[in-house]
């Protein structure tokens, strides 16, 4: 569950309105993909999207998304991961 929430958090960071906004924008596409996987779950304006949105707002306040604070945190973590991977690659080749 934790990994799934992190994925949603990453996606929600792309939509200033959070998960609800993300699901309204991309819900039809998400539903189409789920249908292709034999797992239909309508997401656009769904009760599920509202529950996820509310849970994410507790974890990541709207102000953190709109101010760019969360995006800056994500970017710093991704940069640190890239450095770590590069160091691991150098150690493996040594």
C-alpha positions as a Markdown table, in Angstrom:
| # | Residue | x | y | z |
|---|---|---|---|---|
| 1 | Unk | 0.0 | 0.0 | 0.0 |
| 2 | Unk | 2.8 | 2.4 | 0.9 |
| 3 | Unk | 4.4 | 2.1 | -2.6 |
| 4 | Unk | 1.0 | 2.6 | -4.2 |
| 5 | Unk | 0.4 | 5.8 | -2.2 |
| 6 | Unk | 3.9 | 7.1 | -3.2 |
| 7 | Unk | 3.0 | 6.5 | -6.9 |
| 8 | Unk | -0.2 | 8.4 | -6.5 |
| 9 | Unk | 1.6 | 11.2 | -4.6 |
| 10 | Unk | 4.0 | 11.5 | -7.5 |
| 11 | Unk | 1.1 | 11.8 | -10.0 |
| 12 | Unk | -0.8 | 14.2 | -7.8 |
| 13 | Unk | 2.2 | 16.4 | -7.7 |
| 14 | Unk | 1.7 | 17.0 | -11.4 |
| 15 | Unk | -1.8 | 18.3 | -10.8 |
| 16 | Unk | -2.0 | 21.3 | -8.5 |
| 17 | Unk | -5.5 | 20.3 | -7.5 |
| 18 | Unk | -4.2 | 17.0 | -6.1 |
| 19 | Unk | -5.5 | 13.5 | -6.7 |
| 20 | Unk | -9.1 | 14.7 | -7.4 |
| 21 | Unk | -7.8 | 17.0 | -10.2 |
| 22 | Unk | -5.5 | 14.3 | -11.5 |
| 23 | Unk | -8.3 | 11.7 | -11.7 |
| 24 | Unk | -10.6 | 14.3 | -13.4 |
| 25 | Unk | -7.9 | 15.0 | -16.0 |
| 26 | Unk | -6.7 | 11.4 | -16.6 |
| 27 | Unk | -9.5 | 9.3 | -15.1 |
| 28 | Unk | -10.8 | 8.1 | -18.5 |
| 29 | Unk | -7.4 | 7.0 | -19.6 |
| 30 | Unk | -6.8 | 5.2 | -16.2 |
| 31 | Unk | -10.2 | 3.5 | -16.6 |
| 32 | Unk | -9.3 | 2.4 | -20.2 |
| 33 | Unk | -6.0 | 0.9 | -19.1 |
| 34 | Unk | -7.7 | -0.9 | -16.2 |
| 35 | Unk | -10.3 | -2.3 | -18.6 |
| 36 | Unk | -7.5 | -3.6 | -20.8 |
| 37 | Unk | -6.1 | -5.4 | -17.8 |
| 38 | Unk | -9.6 | -6.9 | -17.0 |
| 39 | Unk | -9.8 | -4.7 | -13.9 |
| 40 | Unk | -12.3 | -1.9 | -14.6 |
| 41 | Unk | -12.3 | 0.9 | -12.1 |
| 42 | Unk | -13.8 | 4.1 | -13.1 |
| 43 | Unk | -11.7 | 6.9 | -11.6 |
| 44 | Unk | -13.1 | 10.2 | -13.1 |
| 45 | Unk | -15.2 | 11.8 | -10.4 |
| 46 | Unk | -15.5 | 8.5 | -8.5 |
| 47 | Unk | -15.9 | 8.0 | -4.8 |
| 48 | Unk | -12.6 | 6.1 | -4.9 |
| 49 | Unk | -10.8 | 9.2 | -6.2 |
| 50 | Unk | -12.4 | 11.3 | -3.5 |
| 51 | Unk | -11.2 | 8.9 | -0.7 |
| 52 | Unk | -7.7 | 8.8 | -2.2 |
| 53 | Unk | -7.7 | 12.6 | -2.6 |
| 54 | Unk | -8.7 | 13.1 | 1.1 |
| 55 | Unk | -6.0 | 10.7 | 2.3 |
| 56 | Unk | -3.4 | 12.4 | 0.2 |
| 57 | Unk | -4.4 | 15.8 | 1.5 |
| 58 | Unk | -3.6 | 14.6 | 5.0 |
| 59 | Unk | -0.2 | 13.4 | 3.9 |
| 60 | Unk | 0.6 | 16.3 | 1.6 |
| 61 | Unk | -1.2 | 19.6 | 2.2 |
| 62 | Unk | -2.4 | 21.5 | -0.8 |
| 63 | Unk | -0.1 | 24.4 | 0.1 |
| 64 | Unk | 2.9 | 22.1 | -0.3 |
| 65 | Unk | 1.8 | 21.2 | -3.8 |
| 66 | Unk | 0.9 | 24.7 | -5.0 |
| 67 | Unk | 4.0 | 26.3 | -3.5 |
| 68 | Unk | 6.3 | 23.8 | -5.2 |
| 69 | Unk | 7.7 | 22.7 | -1.8 |
| 70 | Unk | 6.8 | 19.0 | -2.5 |
| 71 | Unk | 8.1 | 19.1 | -6.0 |
| 72 | Unk | 11.4 | 20.5 | -4.7 |
| 73 | Unk | 11.5 | 17.7 | -2.1 |
| 74 | Unk | 10.8 | 15.1 | -4.9 |
| 75 | Unk | 13.5 | 16.6 | -7.2 |
| 76 | Unk | 16.1 | 16.5 | -4.4 |
| 77 | Unk | 15.3 | 12.8 | -3.6 |
| 78 | Unk | 15.5 | 11.9 | -7.3 |
| 79 | Unk | 18.9 | 13.6 | -7.6 |
| 80 | Unk | 20.1 | 11.8 | -4.5 |
| 81 | Unk | 19.0 | 8.5 | -6.0 |
| 82 | Unk | 20.8 | 9.2 | -9.3 |
| 83 | Unk | 24.0 | 9.9 | -7.4 |
| 84 | Unk | 23.6 | 6.8 | -5.4 |
| 85 | Unk | 23.0 | 4.7 | -8.5 |
| 86 | Unk | 26.1 | 6.2 | -10.2 |
| 87 | Unk | 28.2 | 5.4 | -7.1 |
| 88 | Unk | 26.9 | 1.8 | -7.0 |
| 89 | Unk | 27.8 | 1.4 | -10.7 |
| 90 | Unk | 31.3 | 2.7 | -10.1 |
| 91 | Unk | 31.8 | 0.3 | -7.2 |
| 92 | Unk | 30.5 | -2.6 | -9.2 |
| 93 | Unk | 33.0 | -1.9 | -12.0 |
| 94 | Unk | 36.0 | -1.5 | -9.7 |
